[in-house]
Amino acid sequence: MKKVLFIAFVFLFLIPQSSEAQCAMCRAVLESEGNVAVAEGVNNGIKYLMAVPYVLVGVLFYFVYKKMKA
């Protein structure tokens, strides 16, 4: 059951279309230029940069939990 929750949590972070992660100023500047592809690229980059530390900390806590159970 815990593996299913962990996998669901990881996939939630891997779906880039489900959230918007730009600051208001970056979004306004990128959308005002009319180049939507660049705005989407910056948005996806921000989301991936934001998700990586959380995934790493989650993996670290998983291994610590596994070690404490043994």
mmCIF file of the N, C-alpha and C atoms, coordinates in Angstrom:
data_MODEL
# 
_entry.id   MODEL 
# 
loop_
_atom_site.group_PDB 
_atom_site.id 
_atom_site.type_symbol 
_atom_site.label_atom_id 
_atom_site.label_alt_id 
_atom_site.label_comp_id 
_atom_site.label_asym_id 
_atom_site.label_entity_id 
_atom_site.label_seq_id 
_atom_site.pdbx_PDB_ins_code 
_atom_site.Cartn_x 
_atom_site.Cartn_y 
_atom_site.Cartn_z 
_atom_site.occupancy 
_atom_site.B_iso_or_equiv 
_atom_site.pdbx_formal_charge 
_atom_site.auth_seq_id 
_atom_site.auth_comp_id 
_atom_site.auth_asym_id 
_atom_site.auth_atom_id 
_atom_site.pdbx_PDB_model_num 
ATOM 1   N N  . MET A 1 1  ? 0.822  -1.193 0.000   1.00 0.00 ? 1  MET A N  1 
ATOM 2   C CA . MET A 1 1  ? 0.000  0.000  0.000   1.00 0.00 ? 1  MET A CA 1 
ATOM 3   C C  . MET A 1 1  ? 0.872  1.266  0.000   1.00 0.00 ? 1  MET A C  1 
ATOM 4   N N  . LYS A 1 2  ? 1.977  1.234  0.772   1.00 0.00 ? 2  LYS A N  1 
ATOM 5   C CA . LYS A 1 2  ? 2.846  2.403  0.845   1.00 0.00 ? 2  LYS A CA 1 
ATOM 6   C C  . LYS A 1 2  ? 3.575  2.628  -0.473  1.00 0.00 ? 2  LYS A C  1 
ATOM 7   N N  . LYS A 1 3  ? 3.894  1.550  -1.182  1.00 0.00 ? 3  LYS A N  1 
ATOM 8   C CA . LYS A 1 3  ? 4.550  1.700  -2.480  1.00 0.00 ? 3  LYS A CA 1 
ATOM 9   C C  . LYS A 1 3  ? 3.623  2.383  -3.471  1.00 0.00 ? 3  LYS A C  1 
ATOM 10  N N  . VAL A 1 4  ? 2.346  2.033  -3.427  1.00 0.00 ? 4  VAL A N  1 
ATOM 11  C CA . VAL A 1 4  ? 1.368  2.641  -4.336  1.00 0.00 ? 4  VAL A CA 1 
ATOM 12  C C  . VAL A 1 4  ? 1.247  4.132  -4.057  1.00 0.00 ? 4  VAL A C  1 
ATOM 13  N N  . LEU A 1 5  ? 1.207  4.518  -2.785  1.00 0.00 ? 5  LEU A N  1 
ATOM 14  C CA . LEU A 1 5  ? 1.129  5.936  -2.439  1.00 0.00 ? 5  LEU A CA 1 
ATOM 15  C C  . LEU A 1 5  ? 2.385  6.679  -2.872  1.00 0.00 ? 5  LEU A C  1 
ATOM 16  N N  . PHE A 1 6  ? 3.549  6.049  -2.689  1.00 0.00 ? 6  PHE A N  1 
ATOM 17  C CA . PHE A 1 6  ? 4.800  6.669  -3.104  1.00 0.00 ? 6  PHE A CA 1 
ATOM 18  C C  . PHE A 1 6  ? 4.837  6.869  -4.617  1.00 0.00 ? 6  PHE A C  1 
ATOM 19  N N  . ILE A 1 7  ? 4.437  5.864  -5.363  1.00 0.00 ? 7  ILE A N  1 
ATOM 20  C CA . ILE A 1 7  ? 4.428  5.963  -6.831  1.00 0.00 ? 7  ILE A CA 1 
ATOM 21  C C  . ILE A 1 7  ? 3.434  7.026  -7.287  1.00 0.00 ? 7  ILE A C  1 
ATOM 22  N N  . ALA A 1 8  ? 2.271  7.074  -6.659  1.00 0.00 ? 8  ALA A N  1 
ATOM 23  C CA . ALA A 1 8  ? 1.280  8.090  -7.014  1.00 0.00 ? 8  ALA A CA 1 
ATOM 24  C C  . ALA A 1 8  ? 1.811  9.488  -6.719  1.00 0.00 ? 8  ALA A C  1 
ATOM 25  N N  . PHE A 1 9  ? 2.517  9.645  -5.605  1.00 0.00 ? 9  PHE A N  1 
ATOM 26  C CA . PHE A 1 9  ? 3.098  10.933 -5.243  1.00 0.00 ? 9  PHE A CA 1 
ATOM 27  C C  . PHE A 1 9  ? 4.156  11.363 -6.255  1.00 0.00 ? 9  PHE A C  1 
ATOM 28  N N  . VAL A 1 10 ? 4.997  10.430 -6.691  1.00 0.00 ? 10 VAL A N  1 
ATOM 29  C CA . VAL A 1 10 ? 6.037  10.739 -7.673  1.00 0.00 ? 10 VAL A CA 1 
ATOM 30  C C  . VAL A 1 10 ? 5.407  11.127 -9.008  1.00 0.00 ? 10 VAL A C  1 
ATOM 31  N N  . PHE A 1 11 ? 4.411  10.383 -9.462  1.00 0.00 ? 11 PHE A N  1 
ATOM 32  C CA . PHE A 1 11 ? 3.773  10.711 -10.738 1.00 0.00 ? 11 PHE A CA 1 
ATOM 33  C C  . PHE A 1 11 ? 3.045  12.040 -10.680 1.00 0.00 ? 11 PHE A C  1 
ATOM 34  N N  . LEU A 1 12 ? 2.564  12.418 -9.520  1.00 0.00 ? 12 LEU A N  1 
ATOM 35  C CA . LEU A 1 12 ? 1.916  13.714 -9.379  1.00 0.00 ? 12 LEU A CA 1 
ATOM 36  C C  . LEU A 1 12 ? 2.884  14.847 -9.688  1.00 0.00 ? 12 LEU A C  1 
ATOM 37  N N  . PHE A 1 13 ? 4.149  14.683 -9.288  1.00 0.00 ? 13 PHE A N  1 
ATOM 38  C CA . PHE A 1 13 ? 5.152  15.697 -9.570  1.00 0.00 ? 13 PHE A CA 1 
ATOM 39  C C  . PHE A 1 13 ? 5.649  15.638 -11.010 1.00 0.00 ? 13 PHE A C  1 
ATOM 40  N N  . LEU A 1 14 ? 5.430  14.527 -11.698 1.00 0.00 ? 14 LEU A N  1 
ATOM 41  C CA . LEU A 1 14 ? 5.932  14.394 -13.053 1.00 0.00 ? 14 LEU A CA 1 
ATOM 42  C C  . LEU A 1 14 ? 4.941  14.851 -14.112 1.00 0.00 ? 14 LEU A C  1 
ATOM 43  N N  . ILE A 1 15 ? 3.777  15.317 -13.704 1.00 0.00 ? 15 ILE A N  1 
ATOM 44  C CA . ILE A 1 15 ? 2.780  15.801 -14.658 1.00 0.00 ? 15 ILE A CA 1 
ATOM 45  C C  . ILE A 1 15 ? 2.908  17.317 -14.749 1.00 0.00 ? 15 ILE A C  1 
ATOM 46  N N  . PRO A 1 16 ? 3.633  17.825 -15.758 1.00 0.00 ? 16 PRO A N  1 
ATOM 47  C CA . PRO A 1 16 ? 3.884  19.265 -15.807 1.00 0.00 ? 16 PRO A CA 1 
ATOM 48  C C  . PRO A 1 16 ? 2.669  20.105 -16.193 1.00 0.00 ? 16 PRO A C  1 
ATOM 49  N N  . GLN A 1 17 ? 1.669  19.528 -16.836 1.00 0.00 ? 17 GLN A N  1 
ATOM 50  C CA . GLN A 1 17 ? 0.524  20.318 -17.276 1.00 0.00 ? 17 GLN A CA 1 
ATOM 51  C C  . GLN A 1 17 ? -0.453 20.602 -16.142 1.00 0.00 ? 17 GLN A C  1 
ATOM 52  N N  . SER A 1 18 ? -0.275 19.982 -14.991 1.00 0.00 ? 18 SER A N  1 
ATOM 53  C CA . SER A 1 18 ? -1.257 20.128 -13.927 1.00 0.00 ? 18 SER A CA 1 
ATOM 54  C C  . SER A 1 18 ? -1.034 21.357 -13.047 1.00 0.00 ? 18 SER A C  1 
ATOM 55  N N  . SER A 1 19 ? 0.085  22.044 -13.220 1.00 0.00 ? 19 SER A N  1 
ATOM 56  C CA . SER A 1 19 ? 0.337  23.193 -12.354 1.00 0.00 ? 19 SER A CA 1 
ATOM 57  C C  . SER A 1 19 ? 1.042  24.300 -13.112 1.00 0.00 ? 19 SER A C  1 
ATOM 58  N N  . GLU A 1 20 ? 0.923  25.497 -12.592 1.00 0.00 ? 20 GLU A N  1 
ATOM 59  C CA . GLU A 1 20 ? 1.616  26.659 -13.127 1.00 0.00 ? 20 GLU A CA 1 
ATOM 60  C C  . GLU A 1 20 ? 2.591  27.133 -12.063 1.00 0.00 ? 20 GLU A C  1 
ATOM 61  N N  . ALA A 1 21 ? 3.852  27.334 -12.451 1.00 0.00 ? 21 ALA A N  1 
ATOM 62  C CA . ALA A 1 21 ? 4.865  27.651 -11.448 1.00 0.00 ? 21 ALA A CA 1 
ATOM 63  C C  . ALA A 1 21 ? 5.673  28.893 -11.790 1.00 0.00 ? 21 ALA A C  1 
ATOM 64  N N  . GLN A 1 22 ? 5.107  29.817 -12.522 1.00 0.00 ? 22 GLN A N  1 
ATOM 65  C CA . GLN A 1 22 ? 5.849  31.022 -12.851 1.00 0.00 ? 22 GLN A CA 1 
ATOM 66  C C  . GLN A 1 22 ? 5.464  32.143 -11.897 1.00 0.00 ? 22 GLN A C  1 
ATOM 67  N N  . CYS A 1 23 ? 6.445  32.997 -11.631 1.00 0.00 ? 23 CYS A N  1 
ATOM 68  C CA . CYS A 1 23 ? 6.111  34.199 -10.876 1.00 0.00 ? 23 CYS A CA 1 
ATOM 69  C C  . CYS A 1 23 ? 5.320  35.135 -11.789 1.00 0.00 ? 23 CYS A C  1 
ATOM 70  N N  . ALA A 1 24 ? 4.654  36.086 -11.205 1.00 0.00 ? 24 ALA A N  1 
ATOM 71  C CA . ALA A 1 24 ? 3.787  36.973 -11.978 1.00 0.00 ? 24 ALA A CA 1 
ATOM 72  C C  . ALA A 1 24 ? 4.569  37.814 -12.990 1.00 0.00 ? 24 ALA A C  1 
ATOM 73  N N  . MET A 1 25 ? 5.751  38.280 -12.613 1.00 0.00 ? 25 MET A N  1 
ATOM 74  C CA . MET A 1 25 ? 6.539  39.122 -13.514 1.00 0.00 ? 25 MET A CA 1 
ATOM 75  C C  . MET A 1 25 ? 7.068  38.319 -14.699 1.00 0.00 ? 25 MET A C  1 
ATOM 76  N N  . CYS A 1 26 ? 7.594  37.136 -14.443 1.00 0.00 ? 26 CYS A N  1 
ATOM 77  C CA . CYS A 1 26 ? 8.116  36.304 -15.540 1.00 0.00 ? 26 CYS A CA 1 
ATOM 78  C C  . CYS A 1 26 ? 6.994  35.968 -16.517 1.00 0.00 ? 26 CYS A C  1 
ATOM 79  N N  . ARG A 1 27 ? 5.861  35.614 -15.976 1.00 0.00 ? 27 ARG A N  1 
ATOM 80  C CA . ARG A 1 27 ? 4.722  35.246 -16.813 1.00 0.00 ? 27 ARG A CA 1 
ATOM 81  C C  . ARG A 1 27 ? 4.282  36.427 -17.683 1.00 0.00 ? 27 ARG A C  1 
ATOM 82  N N  . ALA A 1 28 ? 4.194  37.609 -17.103 1.00 0.00 ? 28 ALA A N  1 
ATOM 83  C CA . ALA A 1 28 ? 3.744  38.785 -17.853 1.00 0.00 ? 28 ALA A CA 1 
ATOM 84  C C  . ALA A 1 28 ? 4.720  39.129 -18.978 1.00 0.00 ? 28 ALA A C  1 
ATOM 85  N N  . VAL A 1 29 ? 6.007  39.069 -18.710 1.00 0.00 ? 29 VAL A N  1 
ATOM 86  C CA . VAL A 1 29 ? 7.002  39.408 -19.727 1.00 0.00 ? 29 VAL A CA 1 
ATOM 87  C C  . VAL A 1 29 ? 6.990  38.383 -20.855 1.00 0.00 ? 29 VAL A C  1 
ATOM 88  N N  . LEU A 1 30 ? 6.933  37.105 -20.511 1.00 0.00 ? 30 LEU A N  1 
ATOM 89  C CA . LEU A 1 30 ? 6.975  36.060 -21.537 1.00 0.00 ? 30 LEU A CA 1 
ATOM 90  C C  . LEU A 1 30 ? 5.710  36.035 -22.391 1.00 0.00 ? 30 LEU A C  1 
ATOM 91  N N  . GLU A 1 31 ? 4.556  36.255 -21.763 1.00 0.00 ? 31 GLU A N  1 
ATOM 92  C CA . GLU A 1 31 ? 3.307  36.220 -22.531 1.00 0.00 ? 31 GLU A CA 1 
ATOM 93  C C  . GLU A 1 31 ? 3.097  37.483 -23.348 1.00 0.00 ? 31 GLU A C  1 
ATOM 94  N N  . SER A 1 32 ? 3.679  38.588 -22.941 1.00 0.00 ? 32 SER A N  1 
ATOM 95  C CA . SER A 1 32 ? 3.496  39.821 -23.696 1.00 0.00 ? 32 SER A CA 1 
ATOM 96  C C  . SER A 1 32 ? 4.257  39.785 -25.025 1.00 0.00 ? 32 SER A C  1 
ATOM 97  N N  . GLU A 1 33 ? 5.304  38.988 -25.103 1.00 0.00 ? 33 GLU A N  1 
ATOM 98  C CA . GLU A 1 33 ? 6.064  38.872 -26.341 1.00 0.00 ? 33 GLU A CA 1 
ATOM 99  C C  . GLU A 1 33 ? 5.330  38.054 -27.400 1.00 0.00 ? 33 GLU A C  1 
ATOM 100 N N  . GLY A 1 34 ? 4.356  37.269 -26.994 1.00 0.00 ? 34 GLY A N  1 
ATOM 101 C CA . GLY A 1 34 ? 3.578  36.491 -27.940 1.00 0.00 ? 34 GLY A CA 1 
ATOM 102 C C  . GLY A 1 34 ? 4.170  35.143 -28.297 1.00 0.00 ? 34 GLY A C  1 
ATOM 103 N N  . ASN A 1 35 ? 5.327  34.806 -27.767 1.00 0.00 ? 35 ASN A N  1 
ATOM 104 C CA . ASN A 1 35 ? 5.947  33.522 -28.046 1.00 0.00 ? 35 ASN A CA 1 
ATOM 105 C C  . ASN A 1 35 ? 5.546  32.536 -26.955 1.00 0.00 ? 35 ASN A C  1 
ATOM 106 N N  . VAL A 1 36 ? 4.496  31.777 -27.218 1.00 0.00 ? 36 VAL A N  1 
ATOM 107 C CA . VAL A 1 36 ? 3.941  30.865 -26.223 1.00 0.00 ? 36 VAL A CA 1 
ATOM 108 C C  . VAL A 1 36 ? 4.884  29.697 -25.958 1.00 0.00 ? 36 VAL A C  1 
ATOM 109 N N  . ALA A 1 37 ? 5.617  29.247 -26.965 1.00 0.00 ? 37 ALA A N  1 
ATOM 110 C CA . ALA A 1 37 ? 6.513  28.105 -26.792 1.00 0.00 ? 37 ALA A CA 1 
ATOM 111 C C  . ALA A 1 37 ? 7.614  28.425 -25.783 1.00 0.00 ? 37 ALA A C  1 
ATOM 112 N N  . VAL A 1 38 ? 8.152  29.628 -25.825 1.00 0.00 ? 38 VAL A N  1 
ATOM 113 C CA . VAL A 1 38 ? 9.194  30.021 -24.872 1.00 0.00 ? 38 VAL A CA 1 
ATOM 114 C C  . VAL A 1 38 ? 8.612  30.099 -23.471 1.00 0.00 ? 38 VAL A C  1 
ATOM 115 N N  . ALA A 1 39 ? 7.413  30.648 -23.338 1.00 0.00 ? 39 ALA A N  1 
ATOM 116 C CA . ALA A 1 39 ? 6.769  30.740 -22.026 1.00 0.00 ? 39 ALA A CA 1 
ATOM 117 C C  . ALA A 1 39 ? 6.525  29.359 -21.441 1.00 0.00 ? 39 ALA A C  1 
ATOM 118 N N  . GLU A 1 40 ? 6.080  28.412 -22.270 1.00 0.00 ? 40 GLU A N  1 
ATOM 119 C CA . GLU A 1 40 ? 5.862  27.046 -21.787 1.00 0.00 ? 40 GLU A CA 1 
ATOM 120 C C  . GLU A 1 40 ? 7.174  26.388 -21.396 1.00 0.00 ? 40 GLU A C  1 
ATOM 121 N N  . GLY A 1 41 ? 8.235  26.643 -22.144 1.00 0.00 ? 41 GLY A N  1 
ATOM 122 C CA . GLY A 1 41 ? 9.538  26.082 -21.824 1.00 0.00 ? 41 GLY A CA 1 
ATOM 123 C C  . GLY A 1 41 ? 10.076 26.594 -20.499 1.00 0.00 ? 41 GLY A C  1 
ATOM 124 N N  . VAL A 1 42 ? 9.941  27.887 -20.255 1.00 0.00 ? 42 VAL A N  1 
ATOM 125 C CA . VAL A 1 42 ? 10.382 28.463 -18.985 1.00 0.00 ? 42 VAL A CA 1 
ATOM 126 C C  . VAL A 1 42 ? 9.542  27.912 -17.838 1.00 0.00 ? 42 VAL A C  1 
ATOM 127 N N  . ASN A 1 43 ? 8.246  27.786 -18.054 1.00 0.00 ? 43 ASN A N  1 
ATOM 128 C CA . ASN A 1 43 ? 7.359  27.261 -17.026 1.00 0.00 ? 43 ASN A CA 1 
ATOM 129 C C  . ASN A 1 43 ? 7.733  25.826 -16.667 1.00 0.00 ? 43 ASN A C  1 
ATOM 130 N N  . ASN A 1 44 ? 7.981  24.987 -17.668 1.00 0.00 ? 44 ASN A N  1 
ATOM 131 C CA . ASN A 1 44 ? 8.370  23.604 -17.394 1.00 0.00 ? 44 ASN A CA 1 
ATOM 132 C C  . ASN A 1 44 ? 9.720  23.544 -16.687 1.00 0.00 ? 44 ASN A C  1 
ATOM 133 N N  . GLY A 1 45 ? 10.646 24.385 -17.069 1.00 0.00 ? 45 GLY A N  1 
ATOM 134 C CA . GLY A 1 45 ? 11.953 24.413 -16.409 1.00 0.00 ? 45 GLY A CA 1 
ATOM 135 C C  . GLY A 1 45 ? 11.844 24.779 -14.948 1.00 0.00 ? 45 GLY A C  1 
ATOM 136 N N  . ILE A 1 46 ? 11.017 25.748 -14.635 1.00 0.00 ? 46 ILE A N  1 
ATOM 137 C CA . ILE A 1 46 ? 10.814 26.149 -13.240 1.00 0.00 ? 46 ILE A CA 1 
ATOM 138 C C  . ILE A 1 46 ? 10.215 25.000 -12.439 1.00 0.00 ? 46 ILE A C  1 
ATOM 139 N N  . LYS A 1 47 ? 9.251  24.303 -13.019 1.00 0.00 ? 47 LYS A N  1 
ATOM 140 C CA . LYS A 1 47 ? 8.619  23.186 -12.304 1.00 0.00 ? 47 LYS A CA 1 
ATOM 141 C C  . LYS A 1 47 ? 9.605  22.054 -12.049 1.00 0.00 ? 47 LYS A C  1 
ATOM 142 N N  . TYR A 1 48 ? 10.429 21.723 -13.036 1.00 0.00 ? 48 TYR A N  1 
ATOM 143 C CA . TYR A 1 48 ? 11.401 20.648 -12.836 1.00 0.00 ? 48 TYR A CA 1 
ATOM 144 C C  . TYR A 1 48 ? 12.453 21.044 -11.809 1.00 0.00 ? 48 TYR A C  1 
ATOM 145 N N  . LEU A 1 49 ? 12.919 22.285 -11.849 1.00 0.00 ? 49 LEU A N  1 
ATOM 146 C CA . LEU A 1 49 ? 13.883 22.742 -10.847 1.00 0.00 ? 49 LEU A CA 1 
ATOM 147 C C  . LEU A 1 49 ? 13.277 22.737 -9.447  1.00 0.00 ? 49 LEU A C  1 
ATOM 148 N N  . MET A 1 50 ? 11.991 22.996 -9.351  1.00 0.00 ? 50 MET A N  1 
ATOM 149 C CA . MET A 1 50 ? 11.318 22.995 -8.064  1.00 0.00 ? 50 MET A CA 1 
ATOM 150 C C  . MET A 1 50 ? 11.092 21.580 -7.544  1.00 0.00 ? 50 MET A C  1 
ATOM 151 N N  . ALA A 1 51 ? 10.839 20.613 -8.423  1.00 0.00 ? 51 ALA A N  1 
ATOM 152 C CA . ALA A 1 51 ? 10.478 19.259 -8.010  1.00 0.00 ? 51 ALA A CA 1 
ATOM 153 C C  . ALA A 1 51 ? 11.684 18.419 -7.601  1.00 0.00 ? 51 ALA A C  1 
ATOM 154 N N  . VAL A 1 52 ? 12.846 18.649 -8.194  1.00 0.00 ? 52 VAL A N  1 
ATOM 155 C CA . VAL A 1 52 ? 14.007 17.792 -7.948  1.00 0.00 ? 52 VAL A CA 1 
ATOM 156 C C  . VAL A 1 52 ? 14.411 17.764 -6.467  1.00 0.00 ? 52 VAL A C  1 
ATOM 157 N N  . PRO A 1 53 ? 14.515 18.879 -5.762  1.00 0.00 ? 53 PRO A N  1 
ATOM 158 C CA . PRO A 1 53 ? 14.885 18.786 -4.336  1.00 0.00 ? 53 PRO A CA 1 
ATOM 159 C C  . PRO A 1 53 ? 13.872 18.006 -3.503  1.00 0.00 ? 53 PRO A C  1 
ATOM 160 N N  . TYR A 1 54 ? 12.581 18.150 -3.810  1.00 0.00 ? 54 TYR A N  1 
ATOM 161 C CA . TYR A 1 54 ? 11.567 17.414 -3.063  1.00 0.00 ? 54 TYR A CA 1 
ATOM 162 C C  . TYR A 1 54 ? 11.682 15.913 -3.299  1.00 0.00 ? 54 TYR A C  1 
ATOM 163 N N  . VAL A 1 55 ? 11.954 15.513 -4.520  1.00 0.00 ? 55 VAL A N  1 
ATOM 164 C CA . VAL A 1 55 ? 12.121 14.091 -4.820  1.00 0.00 ? 55 VAL A CA 1 
ATOM 165 C C  . VAL A 1 55 ? 13.360 13.548 -4.109  1.00 0.00 ? 55 VAL A C  1 
ATOM 166 N N  . LEU A 1 56 ? 14.456 14.290 -4.144  1.00 0.00 ? 56 LEU A N  1 
ATOM 167 C CA . LEU A 1 56 ? 15.677 13.840 -3.469  1.00 0.00 ? 56 LEU A CA 1 
ATOM 168 C C  . LEU A 1 56 ? 15.476 13.708 -1.963  1.00 0.00 ? 56 LEU A C  1 
ATOM 169 N N  . VAL A 1 57 ? 14.826 14.663 -1.346  1.00 0.00 ? 57 VAL A N  1 
ATOM 170 C CA . VAL A 1 57 ? 14.562 14.587 0.092   1.00 0.00 ? 57 VAL A CA 1 
ATOM 171 C C  . VAL A 1 57 ? 13.615 13.424 0.392   1.00 0.00 ? 57 VAL A C  1 
ATOM 172 N N  . GLY A 1 58 ? 12.628 13.201 -0.464  1.00 0.00 ? 58 GLY A N  1 
ATOM 173 C CA . GLY A 1 58 ? 11.720 12.073 -0.281  1.00 0.00 ? 58 GLY A CA 1 
ATOM 174 C C  . GLY A 1 58 ? 12.444 10.739 -0.343  1.00 0.00 ? 58 GLY A C  1 
ATOM 175 N N  . VAL A 1 59 ? 13.363 10.600 -1.291  1.00 0.00 ? 59 VAL A N  1 
ATOM 176 C CA . VAL A 1 59 ? 14.145 9.365  -1.401  1.00 0.00 ? 59 VAL A CA 1 
ATOM 177 C C  . VAL A 1 59 ? 15.036 9.202  -0.170  1.00 0.00 ? 59 VAL A C  1 
ATOM 178 N N  . LEU A 1 60 ? 15.639 10.274 0.287   1.00 0.00 ? 60 LEU A N  1 
ATOM 179 C CA . LEU A 1 60 ? 16.475 10.213 1.484   1.00 0.00 ? 60 LEU A CA 1 
ATOM 180 C C  . LEU A 1 60 ? 15.661 9.761  2.688   1.00 0.00 ? 60 LEU A C  1 
ATOM 181 N N  . PHE A 1 61 ? 14.486 10.338 2.903   1.00 0.00 ? 61 PHE A N  1 
ATOM 182 C CA . PHE A 1 61 ? 13.649 9.933  4.021   1.00 0.00 ? 61 PHE A CA 1 
ATOM 183 C C  . PHE A 1 61 ? 13.156 8.502  3.878   1.00 0.00 ? 61 PHE A C  1 
ATOM 184 N N  . TYR A 1 62 ? 12.918 8.054  2.658   1.00 0.00 ? 62 TYR A N  1 
ATOM 185 C CA . TYR A 1 62 ? 12.514 6.668  2.443   1.00 0.00 ? 62 TYR A CA 1 
ATOM 186 C C  . TYR A 1 62 ? 13.607 5.715  2.901   1.00 0.00 ? 62 TYR A C  1 
ATOM 187 N N  . PHE A 1 63 ? 14.868 5.999  2.525   1.00 0.00 ? 63 PHE A N  1 
ATOM 188 C CA . PHE A 1 63 ? 15.963 5.134  2.925   1.00 0.00 ? 63 PHE A CA 1 
ATOM 189 C C  . PHE A 1 63 ? 16.209 5.195  4.438   1.00 0.00 ? 63 PHE A C  1 
ATOM 190 N N  . VAL A 1 64 ? 16.052 6.356  5.031   1.00 0.00 ? 64 VAL A N  1 
ATOM 191 C CA . VAL A 1 64 ? 16.190 6.468  6.487   1.00 0.00 ? 64 VAL A CA 1 
ATOM 192 C C  . VAL A 1 64 ? 15.095 5.670  7.174   1.00 0.00 ? 64 VAL A C  1 
ATOM 193 N N  . TYR A 1 65 ? 13.878 5.775  6.688   1.00 0.00 ? 65 TYR A N  1 
ATOM 194 C CA . TYR A 1 65 ? 12.750 5.013  7.248   1.00 0.00 ? 65 TYR A CA 1 
ATOM 195 C C  . TYR A 1 65 ? 12.986 3.516  7.116   1.00 0.00 ? 65 TYR A C  1 
ATOM 196 N N  . LYS A 1 66 ? 13.457 3.122  5.939   1.00 0.00 ? 66 LYS A N  1 
ATOM 197 C CA . LYS A 1 66 ? 13.734 1.694  5.694   1.00 0.00 ? 66 LYS A CA 1 
ATOM 198 C C  . LYS A 1 66 ? 14.833 1.190  6.628   1.00 0.00 ? 66 LYS A C  1 
ATOM 199 N N  . LYS A 1 67 ? 15.859 2.010  6.859   1.00 0.00 ? 67 LYS A N  1 
ATOM 200 C CA . LYS A 1 67 ? 16.970 1.639  7.745   1.00 0.00 ? 67 LYS A CA 1 
ATOM 201 C C  . LYS A 1 67 ? 16.489 1.550  9.197   1.00 0.00 ? 67 LYS A C  1 
ATOM 202 N N  . MET A 1 68 ? 15.595 2.464  9.607   1.00 0.00 ? 68 MET A N  1 
ATOM 203 C CA . MET A 1 68 ? 15.083 2.451  10.982  1.00 0.00 ? 68 MET A CA 1 
ATOM 204 C C  . MET A 1 68 ? 14.184 1.249  11.245  1.00 0.00 ? 68 MET A C  1 
ATOM 205 N N  . LYS A 1 69 ? 13.484 0.784  10.213  1.00 0.00 ? 69 LYS A N  1 
ATOM 206 C CA . LYS A 1 69 ? 12.603 -0.380 10.368  1.00 0.00 ? 69 LYS A CA 1 
ATOM 207 C C  . LYS A 1 69 ? 13.396 -1.675 10.511  1.00 0.00 ? 69 LYS A C  1 
ATOM 208 N N  . ALA A 1 70 ? 14.598 -1.721 9.956   1.00 0.00 ? 70 ALA A N  1 
ATOM 209 C CA . ALA A 1 70 ? 15.407 -2.960 9.986   1.00 0.00 ? 70 ALA A CA 1 
ATOM 210 C C  . ALA A 1 70 ? 16.095 -3.154 11.314  1.00 0.00 ? 70 ALA A C  1 
# 
